[in-house]
Amino acid sequence: MSCSGDGPPAAGGERAGDGTDPAIVIASLLPPEGITGVHTHVRQLRQYLLASGMPVTLVTPFSWGGHLAAPVFGLRRLALQRCCRPAGVLWYQHWHEVFLRNALRRCLARTGECVVYAQDPLAARAALAARSGPQQRVTLAVHFRISEADEWADKRQIKRGGPVFRAIRRSERRTIPGVDDIVYVSGWGRRALLDWLPEAAAVPSIVIGNFVARLPPGPELAPLGDLVTTGSLEIVKNHRFLLTVLAQARRAGRRLTLDVFGDGPCRQDLQRLARALGLADQVRFRGFQPDVRRFLPRYRAYVHASYSESLPLAIIEAMAAGLPVLAGDIGGIHELCEDGVEGRFWSLSDPTLAAATLIGLLDHEPARLAAAHAARRRFDRDFSADVIAPRLCSFLLARPLAAQPARAT
């Protein structure tokens, strides 16, 4: 018997293709579809598992509760988040965990031996409470930067060091050491977690980077512009910096275009800034595109300005498309690319210096092409689903890789 998911297979629900119990149950607080890196990670893993004939089920808070979900989750967005952001965060965490725990309890009660692959600490806590016994392992994926408390603080939803921040840290301190194993998506992410939670070092773990499938071959299409960036339009992604770099490049006599794929709370602010800087004719806000990867090969370079990252899938997708990368040397980005090889590291504090780095790459076509080819080679070697997904599956299914220690980085 298989678990009940989020709908029919085509919509992202039950995925146990042969009618048997799922070998892997993916648990996430996020809705089944979305534009975050976690969504991409889950989507790519599911695609690989299905193509390999392995059963997999995705369980989210939206798998349980039916019509209750809309009013319960909507109250935060419509009321709490406007009047008291920390209260909105607590509401979000509490009710998403409650709904997910109930969905997992219903699923796992009808499931035998399996691994629950939890995409965040609250999903792991829900899985630990819902599982029927130790034959149902709980593996935590560490996508977050340092702690989920830091993620909320970066979004300015809670105060760093405040009561809600401390409460989230306390919850993680109780939950994370209790999971069966941990998958870190970057060596930087492992170090960042252990710096404040050294108890997690006792949990069996491995570092396995993010991955995406290779782009299918297609016809060569007309270029769309110079620069492209993808991802949620949130404060931490630092898109304002990209616009100031473009303005500096224009002052230096280089009129470059930028297409921004994605949506989020900062969109209107960014559009106002683009107009104020005189960039309205150079910057296009393309919104959410369900298959943004098909657009990427039609640009000259990928630009990234986030000031807090673990191992961004947006950069991996750009490298898969053969784009040179310009990004800050922060978090785990140095595990993706090297300065002067697959792209350039640029300053995230000096737009004039960053513009000079950008112009230096784009105005020297042999160097740009060399970085583009190096980016594609690095992707094929280190981040292709064909290479990395089997390692992750081997660890999740407790094959021989599970006995290996965490990879040193």
Backbone hydrogen bonds in HBPLUS format (Angstrom, degrees):
<---DONOR---> <-ACCEPTOR-->    atom                        ^
c    i                          cat <-CA-CA->   ^        H-A-AA   ^      H-
h    n   atom  resd res      DA  || num        DHA   H-A  angle D-A-AA Bond
n    s   type  num  typ     dist DA aas  dist angle  dist       angle   num
A0011-ALA N   A0008-PRO O   2.81 MM   3  5.48 148.6  1.91 124.0 133.5     1
A0012-GLY N   A0009-PRO O   3.15 MM   3  5.30 164.4  2.18 108.4 113.3     2
A0017-GLY N   A0015-ARG O   2.91 MM   2  5.52 112.4  2.38 116.0  98.5     3
A0019-GLY N   A0016-ALA O   3.22 MM   3  5.66 169.1  2.23 118.8 121.6     4
A0115-VAL N   A0023-ALA O   3.19 MM  92  6.52 150.4  2.28 144.9 152.6     5
A0057-THR N   A0024-ILE O   3.09 MM  33  6.60 151.4  2.17 152.3 161.1     6
A0025-VAL N   A0115-VAL O   2.92 MM  90  6.19 169.5  1.93 159.1 161.4     7
A0117-TYR N   A0025-VAL O   2.74 MM  92  6.02 151.2  1.82 148.4 158.4     8
A0026-ILE N   A0057-THR O   2.77 MM  31  6.10 157.6  1.82 159.9 166.9     9
A0059-VAL N   A0026-ILE O   2.78 MM  33  6.06 168.4  1.80 175.1 175.5    10
A0027-ALA N   A0117-TYR O   3.04 MM  90  5.96 161.0  2.08 126.3 131.9    11
A0119-GLN N   A0027-ALA O   2.93 MM  92  6.21 154.0  2.00 167.1 175.1    12
A0028-SER N   A0059-VAL O   3.17 MM  31  6.61 155.6  2.23 159.7 165.9    13
A0040-THR N   A0036-THR O   3.13 MM   4  6.52 157.7  2.18 147.1 152.9    14
A0041-HIS N   A0037-GLY O   2.87 MM   4  6.13 159.7  1.91 149.5 155.1    15
A0042-VAL N   A0038-VAL O   2.93 MM   4  6.15 170.1  1.94 157.7 159.3    16
A0043-ARG N   A0039-HIS O   2.85 MM   4  6.01 164.3  1.88 152.0 157.2    17
A0044-GLN N   A0040-THR O   2.86 MM   4  5.99 165.1  1.89 154.9 158.3    18
A0045-LEU N   A0041-HIS O   3.00 MM   4  6.17 159.9  2.04 149.1 154.8    19
A0046-ARG N   A0042-VAL O   2.93 MM   4  6.09 165.3  1.95 153.6 157.8    20
A0047-GLN N   A0043-ARG O   3.00 MM   4  6.16 160.4  2.04 147.0 152.6    21
A0048-TYR N   A0044-GLN O   3.05 MM   4  6.24 157.7  2.10 145.0 150.7    22
A0049-LEU N   A0045-LEU O   2.91 MM   4  6.15 166.5  1.93 155.5 159.0    23
A0050-LEU N   A0046-ARG O   2.89 MM   4  6.03 168.1  1.90 156.0 159.1    24
A0051-ALA N   A0047-GLN O   2.99 MM   4  6.08 160.7  2.03 145.0 150.8    25
A0052-SER N   A0048-TYR O   2.96 MM   4  6.13 136.0  2.16 141.6 153.7    26
A0052-SER N   A0049-LEU O   3.14 MM   3  5.02 126.7  2.44  91.0 105.2    27
A0054-MET N   A0049-LEU O   2.81 MM   5  5.00 155.5  1.87 156.5 150.8    28
A0053-GLY N   A0050-LEU O   3.05 MM   3  5.02 158.7  2.10 102.1 108.7    29
A0063-SER N   A0060-THR O   2.93 MM   3  5.36 163.8  1.95 118.6 121.5    30
A0064-TRP N   A0061-PRO O   3.44 MM   3  6.00 168.7  2.45 111.3 114.0    31
A0068-LEU N   A0065-GLY O   2.92 MM   3  5.27 158.4  1.97 140.7 137.0    32
A0069-ALA N   A0066-GLY O   3.32 MM   3  6.09 155.9  2.38 117.4 121.8    33
A0072-VAL N   A0068-LEU O   3.17 MM   4  6.22 167.1  2.19 161.0 164.9    34
A0073-PHE N   A0069-ALA O   2.90 MM   4  5.84 170.8  1.91 157.5 160.7    35
A0074-GLY N   A0070-ALA O   2.81 MM   4  5.53 143.7  1.94 139.0 150.6    36
A0075-LEU N   A0071-PRO O   3.14 MM   4  5.96 140.3  2.31 136.7 141.9    37
A0078-LEU N   A0074-GLY O   2.92 MM   4  6.05 161.4  1.96 159.3 164.6    38
A0079-ALA N   A0075-LEU O   2.91 MM   4  5.64 149.4  2.00 144.2 150.5    39
A0080-LEU N   A0075-LEU O   3.29 MM   5  6.62 153.0  2.37 140.8 146.3    40
A0081-GLN N   A0076-ARG O   2.78 MM   5  5.48 167.4  1.79 153.9 153.9    41
A0082-ARG N   A0079-ALA O   3.09 MM   3  5.46 132.7  2.32 105.9 118.6    42
A0083-CYS N   A0079-ALA O   3.16 MM   4  6.45 153.0  2.24 155.9 163.7    43
A0084-CYS N   A0080-LEU O   2.78 MM   4  5.56 163.2  1.80 157.9 162.4    44
A0088-GLY N   A0084-CYS O   3.05 MM   4  6.39 148.9  2.14 148.6 158.4    45
A0088-GLY N   A0085-ARG O   2.97 MM   3  4.91 115.9  2.40  95.1 111.7    46
A0089-VAL N   A0085-ARG O   2.95 MM   4  6.33 147.7  2.06 153.4 162.4    47
A0090-LEU N   A0086-PRO O   3.03 MM   4  6.36 161.4  2.07 151.0 155.0    48
A0091-TRP N   A0087-ALA O   2.92 MM   4  6.12 158.4  1.97 148.0 154.2    49
A0092-TYR N   A0088-GLY O   2.89 MM   4  6.03 164.1  1.91 145.8 150.6    50
A0093-GLN N   A0089-VAL O   2.92 MM   4  6.14 170.7  1.93 155.5 157.3    51
A0094-HIS N   A0090-LEU O   2.92 MM   4  6.00 169.1  1.93 150.5 154.2    52
A0095-TRP N   A0091-TRP O   3.04 MM   4  6.09 170.0  2.05 157.8 159.0    53
A0096-HIS N   A0092-TYR O   3.03 MM   4  5.88 157.4  2.09 147.4 154.5    54
A0097-GLU N   A0093-GLN O   3.05 MM   4  6.01 154.2  2.11 140.6 147.9    55
A0098-VAL N   A0094-HIS O   2.96 MM   4  6.21 157.8  2.01 147.5 154.2    56
A0099-PHE N   A0095-TRP O   2.99 MM   4  6.10 172.4  2.00 149.8 151.5    57
A0100-LEU N   A0096-HIS O   2.97 MM   4  6.02 159.1  2.01 142.9 149.5    58
A0101-ARG N   A0097-GLU O   2.77 MM   4  5.87 162.2  1.80 152.8 158.0    59
A0102-ASN N   A0098-VAL O   3.06 MM   4  6.29 161.4  2.10 150.1 154.5    60
A0103-ALA N   A0099-PHE O   2.99 MM   4  6.21 156.8  2.04 145.9 152.7    61
A0104-LEU N   A0100-LEU O   2.83 MM   4  6.04 162.4  1.86 156.1 160.6    62
A0105-ARG N   A0101-ARG O   2.82 MM   4  5.97 156.6  1.87 147.7 154.8    63
A0106-ARG N   A0102-ASN O   3.09 MM   4  6.27 160.4  2.13 145.7 149.9    64
A0107-CYS N   A0103-ALA O   3.02 MM   4  6.23 154.8  2.08 142.8 150.3    65
A0108-LEU N   A0104-LEU O   2.70 MM   4  5.76 177.1  1.70 163.6 163.8    66
A0109-ALA N   A0105-ARG O   3.10 MM   4  5.91 141.5  2.25 137.3 145.4    67
A0110-ARG N   A0107-CYS O   3.17 MM   3  5.78 151.4  2.25 111.9 119.4    68
A0111-THR N   A0108-LEU O   3.16 MM   3  4.73 165.5  2.18 100.7 103.2    69
A0114-CYS N   A0135-GLN O   3.32 MM  21  6.78 151.5  2.40 137.2 143.2    70
A0137-ARG N   A0114-CYS O   3.00 MM  23  6.45 136.7  2.19 160.8 153.7    71
A0116-VAL N   A0137-ARG O   2.66 MM  21  6.01 170.2  1.67 164.1 165.4    72
A0139-THR N   A0116-VAL O   2.87 MM  23  6.09 165.8  1.89 155.9 160.5    73
A0118-ALA N   A0139-THR O   2.76 MM  21  5.97 145.7  1.88 160.4 171.0    74
A0141-ALA N   A0118-ALA O   2.82 MM  23  6.06 157.4  1.87 171.2 178.5    75
A0124-ALA N   A0120-ASP O   3.01 MM   4  6.32 150.7  2.10 150.2 159.4    76
A0125-ARG N   A0121-PRO O   2.85 MM   4  6.16 152.6  1.93 147.1 154.6    77
A0126-ALA N   A0122-LEU O   2.91 MM   4  6.15 156.8  1.97 146.1 152.3    78
A0127-ALA N   A0123-ALA O   2.94 MM   4  6.14 152.3  2.01 142.7 150.4    79
A0128-LEU N   A0124-ALA O   2.89 MM   4  6.13 157.1  1.94 151.8 157.5    80
A0129-ALA N   A0125-ARG O   3.13 MM   4  6.31 150.9  2.21 143.2 150.4    81
A0130-ALA N   A0126-ALA O   2.98 MM   4  6.09 135.9  2.18 138.7 151.1    82
A0130-ALA N   A0127-ALA O   3.16 MM   3  4.96 124.6  2.48  90.1 104.6    83
A0131-ARG N   A0127-ALA O   2.94 MM   4  5.83 145.3  2.06 154.4 158.1    84
A0136-GLN N   A0133-GLY O   3.01 MM   3  5.85 164.6  2.04 124.8 128.7    85
A0180-ASP N   A0138-VAL O   2.91 MM  42  5.43 143.0  2.05 149.6 160.9    86
A0140-LEU N   A0181-ASP O   3.00 MM  41  6.46 158.2  2.05 154.1 153.0    87
A0183-VAL N   A0140-LEU O   2.80 MM  43  6.14 164.4  1.83 159.3 162.3    88
A0142-VAL N   A0183-VAL O   2.84 MM  41  6.16 166.2  1.86 160.8 162.8    89
A0147-SER N   A0145-ARG O   2.76 MM   2  5.62 137.8  1.93 109.3  95.4    90
A0150-ASP N   A0147-SER O   3.06 MM   3  5.25 124.9  2.38  99.8 112.5    91
A0151-GLU N   A0147-SER O   3.25 MM   4  6.69 147.6  2.36 142.0 150.9    92
A0152-TRP N   A0148-GLU O   3.08 MM   4  6.42 160.7  2.12 153.5 156.3    93
A0153-ALA N   A0149-ALA O   2.97 MM   4  6.20 155.2  2.04 144.4 152.2    94
A0154-ASP N   A0150-ASP O   2.79 MM   4  5.97 154.8  1.86 147.8 154.3    95
A0155-LYS N   A0151-GLU O   3.19 MM   4  6.47 139.5  2.36 139.4 149.5    96
A0155-LYS N   A0152-TRP O   3.16 MM   3  5.12 127.1  2.45  92.8 106.4    97
A0157-GLN N   A0152-TRP O   3.08 MM   5  5.51 171.1  2.09 157.9 155.1    98
A0156-ARG N   A0153-ALA O   2.87 MM   3  4.85 155.8  1.93 105.0 112.3    99
A0162-GLY N   A0159-LYS O   2.90 MM   3  5.03 163.5  1.92 126.6 128.6   100
A0166-ARG N   A0162-GLY O   2.92 MM   4  6.18 161.9  1.95 157.6 162.5   101
A0167-ALA N   A0163-PRO O   2.93 MM   4  6.09 149.3  2.02 140.5 149.4   102
A0168-ILE N   A0164-VAL O   2.99 MM   4  6.22 156.7  2.04 152.4 157.0   103
A0169-ARG N   A0165-PHE O   3.13 MM   4  6.42 161.2  2.16 148.2 153.4   104
A0170-ARG N   A0166-ARG O   2.91 MM   4  6.16 155.7  1.97 148.1 154.8   105
A0171-SER N   A0167-ALA O   3.01 MM   4  6.26 158.1  2.06 146.6 152.1   106
A0172-GLU N   A0168-ILE O   2.98 MM   4  6.26 158.8  2.02 151.4 157.0   107
A0173-ARG N   A0169-ARG O   2.85 MM   4  6.08 150.4  1.93 148.3 157.1   108
A0174-ARG N   A0170-ARG O   3.11 MM   4  6.40 140.5  2.27 143.3 152.7   109
A0175-THR N   A0171-SER O   2.96 MM   4  6.16 151.2  2.04 146.1 154.8   110
A0176-ILE N   A0172-GLU O   2.92 MM   4  5.57 156.7  1.98 144.1 150.3   111
A0178-GLY N   A0175-THR O   2.86 MM   3  5.38 148.8  1.96 117.3 127.7   112
A0179-VAL N   A0176-ILE O   3.34 MM   3  5.74 171.0  2.35 115.3 117.6   113
A0182-ILE N   A0204-PRO O   2.95 MM  22  6.43 145.2  2.08 147.3 158.0   114
A0206-ILE N   A0182-ILE O   3.14 MM  24  6.64 139.7  2.31 152.8 164.6   115
A0184-TYR N   A0206-ILE O   2.96 MM  22  6.24 168.9  1.97 160.8 163.5   116
A0208-ILE N   A0184-TYR O   2.89 MM  24  6.18 149.1  1.98 163.3 173.5   117
A0190-ARG N   A0186-SER O   3.17 MM   4  6.53 149.4  2.27 142.9 150.5   118
A0191-ARG N   A0187-GLY O   3.05 MM   4  6.35 165.9  2.07 153.8 156.7   119
A0192-ALA N   A0188-TRP O   2.87 MM   4  6.05 158.4  1.91 152.6 159.2   120
A0193-LEU N   A0189-GLY O   3.09 MM   4  6.22 152.7  2.17 142.2 148.0   121
A0194-LEU N   A0190-ARG O   3.00 MM   4  6.20 171.4  2.01 156.1 158.6   122
A0195-ASP N   A0191-ARG O   2.97 MM   4  6.01 137.0  2.16 143.6 153.7   123
A0196-TRP N   A0193-LEU O   3.24 MM   3  5.92 140.6  2.40 113.4 120.9   124
A0197-LEU N   A0193-LEU O   2.85 MM   4  5.83 143.7  1.98 148.7 159.8   125
A0200-ALA N   A0197-LEU O   3.07 MM   3  5.95 163.0  2.10 126.6 130.3   126
A0201-ALA N   A0198-PRO O   3.05 MM   3  5.68 162.7  2.08 116.8 122.2   127
A0202-ALA N   A0199-GLU O   3.22 MM   3  6.01 165.7  2.24 120.0 123.3   128
A0203-VAL N   A0200-ALA O   3.09 MM   3  5.50 161.0  2.12 112.9 118.8   129
A0212-VAL N   A0383-PHE O   3.22 MM 171  6.71 148.6  2.32 165.7 172.7   130
A0385-ALA N   A0212-VAL O   2.84 MM 173  5.06 139.8  2.00 128.3 127.5   131
A0224-LEU N   A0298-ARG O   2.79 MM  74  5.41 168.0  1.80 144.2 146.6   132
A0300-ARG N   A0226-ASP O   2.86 MM  74  4.98 145.4  1.98 126.5 138.0   133
A0301-ALA N   A0226-ASP O   3.15 MM  75  6.54 137.2  2.34 160.2 166.7   134
A0227-LEU N   A0257-THR O   2.99 MM  30  6.00 156.0  2.05 141.2 148.7   135
A0259-ASP N   A0227-LEU O   3.03 MM  32  6.38 155.1  2.09 138.3 143.4   136
A0228-VAL N   A0301-ALA O   3.21 MM  73  6.65 137.7  2.40 150.2 161.9   137
A0303-VAL N   A0228-VAL O   3.03 MM  75  6.20 161.6  2.07 154.6 160.0   138
A0229-THR N   A0259-ASP O   3.07 MM  30  6.51 147.5  2.17 165.9 170.5   139
A0261-PHE N   A0229-THR O   2.95 MM  32  6.26 174.3  1.95 161.3 161.9   140
A0231-GLY N   A0261-PHE O   3.02 MM  30  6.47 129.4  2.28 144.2 159.1   141
A0233-LEU N   A0263-ASP O   3.03 MM  30  5.22 166.3  2.05 108.9 112.8   142
A0266-CYS N   A0233-LEU O   2.98 MM  33  5.30 160.8  2.01 155.8 152.8   143
A0237-LYS N   A0234-GLU O   3.05 MM   3  5.52 141.4  2.21 110.8 121.5   144
A0238-ASN N   A0235-ILE O   2.98 MM   3  5.60 158.3  2.03 117.9 124.6   145
A0307-TYR N   A0236-VAL O   3.32 MM  71  6.25 154.7  2.39 169.9 177.0   146
A0241-PHE N   A0238-ASN O   3.14 MM   3  5.69 137.8  2.33 110.1 119.2   147
A0242-LEU N   A0239-HIS O   2.98 MM   3  5.16 119.0  2.37 100.2 115.1   148
A0243-LEU N   A0239-HIS O   3.27 MM   4  6.72 152.2  2.35 151.3 158.1   149
A0244-THR N   A0240-ARG O   3.07 MM   4  6.46 154.4  2.14 149.2 156.3   150
A0245-VAL N   A0241-PHE O   2.91 MM   4  6.20 149.7  2.01 151.3 160.0   151
A0246-LEU N   A0242-LEU O   3.01 MM   4  6.29 157.1  2.07 146.3 152.1   152
A0247-ALA N   A0243-LEU O   2.98 MM   4  6.27 153.1  2.05 144.9 152.3   153
A0248-GLN N   A0244-THR O   2.98 MM   4  6.23 152.2  2.06 142.4 149.5   154
A0249-ALA N   A0245-VAL O   2.87 MM   4  6.16 156.9  1.92 152.1 158.7   155
A0250-ARG N   A0246-LEU O   2.94 MM   4  6.20 149.1  2.04 144.2 152.6   156
A0251-ARG N   A0247-ALA O   3.05 MM   4  6.38 152.3  2.13 144.5 151.4   157
A0252-ALA N   A0248-GLN O   3.05 MM   4  6.35 136.7  2.24 140.1 152.1   158
A0252-ALA N   A0249-ALA O   3.08 MM   3  4.96 125.7  2.39  90.3 105.0   159
A0254-ARG N   A0249-ALA O   2.86 MM   5  5.27 161.4  1.89 150.3 145.3   160
A0253-GLY N   A0250-ARG O   2.93 MM   3  5.06 158.4  1.98 108.1 112.5   161
A0258-LEU N   A0282-GLN O   2.89 MM  24  6.24 158.6  1.93 156.3 158.1   162
A0284-ARG N   A0258-LEU O   2.98 MM  26  6.46 157.2  2.03 155.6 162.8   163
A0260-VAL N   A0284-ARG O   2.83 MM  24  6.14 169.4  1.84 169.8 172.7   164
A0286-ARG N   A0260-VAL O   2.75 MM  26  5.74 149.0  1.85 144.5 154.9   165
A0262-GLY N   A0287-GLY O   2.82 MM  25  4.64 147.1  1.93 104.6 110.9   166
A0267-ARG N   A0264-GLY O   3.26 MM   3  5.85 169.0  2.28 124.1 125.1   167
A0270-LEU N   A0266-CYS O   2.95 MM   4  6.12 159.2  2.00 159.3 165.3   168
A0271-GLN N   A0267-ARG O   2.93 MM   4  6.21 154.2  2.00 152.7 160.3   169
A0272-ARG N   A0268-GLN O   2.97 MM   4  6.21 156.3  2.03 150.0 155.9   170
A0273-LEU N   A0269-ASP O   2.97 MM   4  6.23 156.9  2.03 145.8 152.3   171
A0274-ALA N   A0270-LEU O   2.90 MM   4  6.12 158.4  1.95 148.5 154.1   172
A0275-ARG N   A0271-GLN O   3.16 MM   4  6.41 156.4  2.22 144.2 149.5   173
A0276-ALA N   A0272-ARG O   2.91 MM   4  6.19 158.7  1.96 149.6 156.2   174
A0277-LEU N   A0273-LEU O   2.91 MM   4  6.10 146.4  2.03 151.3 159.4   175
A0279-LEU N   A0274-ALA O   2.75 MM   5  4.94 160.2  1.79 166.8 160.2   176
A0278-GLY N   A0275-ARG O   3.08 MM   3  5.10 158.3  2.13 103.9 110.3   177
A0282-GLN N   A0279-LEU O   2.78 MM   3  5.07 160.0  1.82 115.7 122.7   178
A0283-VAL N   A0279-LEU O   3.02 MM   4  6.07 141.6  2.17 168.7 178.7   179
A0294-ARG N   A0291-ASP O   3.32 MM   3  6.25 157.0  2.38 123.7 126.8   180
A0295-PHE N   A0292-VAL O   3.01 MM   3  5.66 156.5  2.07 119.1 126.0   181
A0296-LEU N   A0293-ARG O   3.21 MM   3  5.35 134.1  2.43 100.4 111.9   182
A0298-ARG N   A0295-PHE O   3.06 MM   3  5.87 162.7  2.09 128.4 133.9   183
A0299-TYR N   A0296-LEU O   3.20 MM   3  5.98 143.1  2.34 135.2 132.7   184
A0302-TYR N   A0324-PRO O   2.93 MM  22  6.17 175.2  1.93 172.7 174.3   185
A0326-LEU N   A0302-TYR O   2.92 MM  24  6.29 151.0  2.00 159.9 169.3   186
A0304-HIS N   A0326-LEU O   2.87 MM  22  6.11 143.6  2.00 163.1 173.0   187
A0332-GLY N   A0310-SER O   3.07 MM  22  4.78 115.6  2.50 114.4 131.3   188
A0317-GLU N   A0313-LEU O   2.85 MM   4  6.10 160.2  1.89 156.6 160.7   189
A0318-ALA N   A0314-ALA O   3.09 MM   4  6.32 150.2  2.18 138.5 146.6   190
A0319-MET N   A0315-ILE O   2.92 MM   4  6.21 157.3  1.98 152.9 158.5   191
A0320-ALA N   A0316-ILE O   2.93 MM   4  6.19 150.0  2.02 146.4 155.1   192
A0321-ALA N   A0317-GLU O   3.16 MM   4  6.42 134.5  2.37 136.7 147.8   193
A0321-ALA N   A0318-ALA O   3.06 MM   3  5.09 130.5  2.32  95.2 108.6   194
A0323-LEU N   A0318-ALA O   3.09 MM   5  5.49 158.0  2.14 141.6 144.6   195
A0322-GLY N   A0319-MET O   2.96 MM   3  4.95 158.7  2.01 103.6 109.8   196
A0325-VAL N   A0342-GLU O   3.20 MM  17  6.45 157.5  2.25 134.0 140.5   197
A0344-ARG N   A0325-VAL O   2.82 MM  19  6.34 150.3  1.90 155.5 165.4   198
A0327-ALA N   A0344-ARG O   3.19 MM  17  6.75 150.5  2.28 153.2 161.9   199
A0346-TRP N   A0327-ALA O   2.99 MM  19  5.83 150.0  2.08 125.3 134.9   200
A0330-ILE N   A0328-GLY O   2.94 MM   2  5.54 130.9  2.19 104.6  90.0   201
A0333-ILE N   A0330-ILE O   3.08 MM   3  5.92 161.0  2.12 148.5 150.1   202
A0335-GLU N   A0332-GLY O   2.89 MM   3  5.38 155.8  1.95 114.1 122.2   203
A0336-LEU N   A0333-ILE O   2.88 MM   3  5.25 158.8  1.92 112.8 120.0   204
A0337-CYS N   A0333-ILE O   3.29 MM   4  6.69 154.2  2.36 156.6 162.9   205
A0341-VAL N   A0338-GLU O   3.06 MM   3  5.36 162.3  2.10 130.0 129.6   206
A0340-GLY N   A0343-GLY O   2.82 MM   3  5.58 146.9  1.93 149.0 156.3   207
A0354-ALA N   A0350-ASP O   2.92 MM   4  6.18 161.6  1.96 156.8 163.0   208
A0355-ALA N   A0351-PRO O   2.83 MM   4  5.93 153.6  1.90 143.0 150.0   209
A0356-ALA N   A0352-THR O   3.10 MM   4  6.35 150.1  2.19 140.8 148.5   210
A0357-THR N   A0353-LEU O   3.04 MM   4  6.38 152.2  2.12 146.7 154.0   211
A0358-LEU N   A0354-ALA O   2.94 MM   4  6.23 159.9  1.98 151.2 156.6   212
A0359-ILE N   A0355-ALA O   2.87 MM   4  6.06 170.8  1.88 154.1 156.5   213
A0360-GLY N   A0356-ALA O   2.91 MM   4  5.93 155.4  1.97 142.3 149.8   214
A0361-LEU N   A0357-THR O   3.19 MM   4  6.46 144.7  2.32 142.6 150.1   215
A0361-LEU N   A0358-LEU O   3.18 MM   3  5.38 126.8  2.48  99.3 111.9   216
A0362-LEU N   A0358-LEU O   3.00 MM   4  6.27 175.4  2.00 161.6 162.1   217
A0363-ASP N   A0359-ILE O   2.86 MM   4  5.70 153.9  1.93 150.8 156.3   218
A0364-HIS N   A0361-LEU O   3.28 MM   3  5.50 158.6  2.33 105.3 111.6   219
A0367-ALA N   A0364-HIS O   2.97 MM   3  5.51 120.8  2.33 113.8 127.9   220
A0368-ARG N   A0364-HIS O   2.99 MM   4  6.31 157.5  2.04 151.8 159.0   221
A0369-LEU N   A0365-GLU O   2.86 MM   4  6.02 166.8  1.88 159.6 162.1   222
A0370-ALA N   A0366-PRO O   2.95 MM   4  6.07 153.7  2.02 141.3 149.0   223
A0371-ALA N   A0367-ALA O   2.98 MM   4  6.19 157.9  2.03 148.2 153.4   224
A0372-ALA N   A0368-ARG O   2.92 MM   4  6.14 152.7  1.99 145.7 154.0   225
A0373-HIS N   A0369-LEU O   2.92 MM   4  6.16 163.7  1.95 153.1 156.0   226
A0374-ALA N   A0370-ALA O   2.98 MM   4  6.14 155.7  2.04 143.2 150.5   227
A0375-ALA N   A0371-ALA O   2.85 MM   4  6.02 150.8  1.94 146.4 154.0   228
A0376-ARG N   A0372-ALA O   3.13 MM   4  6.43 157.9  2.18 147.9 152.9   229
A0377-ARG N   A0373-HIS O   2.99 MM   4  6.26 158.9  2.04 148.5 154.5   230
A0378-ARG N   A0374-ALA O   2.87 MM   4  6.04 159.9  1.91 149.4 155.0   231
A0379-PHE N   A0375-ALA O   2.97 MM   4  6.17 156.2  2.03 145.7 152.3   232
A0380-ASP N   A0376-ARG O   2.99 MM   4  6.23 170.8  2.00 153.1 154.9   233
A0381-ARG N   A0377-ARG O   3.04 MM   4  6.22 149.3  2.14 145.7 153.7   234
A0382-ASP N   A0378-ARG O   2.87 MM   4  5.89 162.9  1.90 154.1 158.4   235
A0383-PHE N   A0379-PHE O   2.87 MM   4  4.85 161.5  1.91 137.3 141.2   236
A0387-VAL N   A0384-SER O   2.95 MM   3  5.39 139.9  2.12 109.0 120.0   237
A0388-ILE N   A0384-SER O   2.92 MM   4  6.14 170.7  1.93 164.7 166.7   238
A0389-ALA N   A0385-ALA O   3.03 MM   4  4.96 141.8  2.18 119.5 131.3   239
A0391-ARG N   A0388-ILE O   2.97 MM   3  5.33 124.3  2.29 108.7 122.9   240
A0392-LEU N   A0388-ILE O   3.16 MM   4  6.55 156.8  2.22 154.9 161.8   241
A0393-CYS N   A0389-ALA O   2.92 MM   4  6.15 166.9  1.94 158.6 162.1   242
A0394-SER N   A0390-PRO O   2.92 MM   4  6.01 154.9  1.98 142.8 149.7   243
A0395-PHE N   A0391-ARG O   3.09 MM   4  6.33 154.0  2.16 144.2 150.6   244
A0396-LEU N   A0392-LEU O   2.89 MM   4  6.15 168.3  1.90 156.4 159.6   245
A0397-LEU N   A0393-CYS O   2.89 MM   4  5.94 156.4  1.95 149.9 155.7   246
A0399-ARG N   A0394-SER O   2.87 MM   5  5.04 165.3  1.89 159.3 159.2   247
A0398-ALA N   A0395-PHE O   3.10 MM   3  5.11 161.8  2.14 106.8 110.3   248
A0402-ALA N   A0399-ARG O   2.87 MM   3  5.78 157.5  1.92 136.6 141.7   249
A0403-ALA N   A0400-PRO O   3.08 MM   3  5.78 160.2  2.13 120.6 125.6   250
A0404-GLN N   A0401-LEU O   2.97 MM   3  5.40 162.0  2.00 115.0 121.0   251
